[in-house]
């Protein structure tokens, strides 16, 4: 039996289903033994109110827990981790301590790493574990799946420097968008692999959750949300309904804004499938350009949705409609044009399932990764 260890920011039990959840489930569906390791969670996380701390009540830290046969979860909770302390002096003073993060005790999960055939790192402070994992499993295939730009996420400088040092040592550096690819394009092992999606979940017929006769726009996410856009859009298009999924603070209040909070992935699917327009209203900060190919954009596109985006995400996607942040006229025009688009023209070519992406990362195109084998919601 092949064994894979995924080292991720996320908690497997979370409702926030990210790319590493899709990969974990794809390997499990293909018959692999899967260990899902959560990193970058420590006492320092309490200073920021990290939502992942809530899982420590129901899930024991630093212990392997069986989720399904052949799929286990391990939440690595440490005294500290390389967090950005926001001040240059504090980051400099903490460098020596933080550099030892990769050597902190890991307990029983070390055995899982030692036995792994494949180890996949997400772009997190967990990158500091690379040297240790390489010592434990020198024959394993090492993959760096750069889900996000570490600079965009404002990681501690030590984390970014470690990424620069160890990225050339991976067997494969897999990036989800062309913007990030430009950072790693000098490496012969760098490849562009867009996010996968759960095709069977989106292809299964489902009833529309919407009231007939309304135009429905949907947003699913939680980071860098442009609330000003939403307030303007709701005022400009009073006959529309704006359905907002995610743990978002300070949402504007209007009769046609419907907040759902954080929901399980499967609960959001009918809203995406049956929406008229997808929203990608994000705030700008350096690195935001990577959002042109975010997981949510891939899902919107697979469902053939026109997508309304800020002009700093301008790219070659034919289903993108652009607005200038803070500008009523451009917001109205983007929404009107998006609604008028012939959705049949939205191309879905090149969108992979998580099964197909998992096979690419494993260097395995065998039938065990047949598209559509992943069905878990």
Beta strands, then each sheet from edge to edge (+ up, - down):
strand 1: 3-8
strand 2: 33-42
strand 3: 64-68
strand 4: 71-78
strand 5: 118-122
strand 6: 141-146
strand 7: 172-175
strand 8: 190-192
strand 9: 215-220
strand 10: 240-245
strand 11: 257-261
strand 12: 277-280
strand 13: 306-310
strand 14: 320-323
sheet 1: 3+ 4- 2- 1- 5- 6- 7- 8-
sheet 2: 11+ 10+ 9+ 12+ 13+ 14+
end
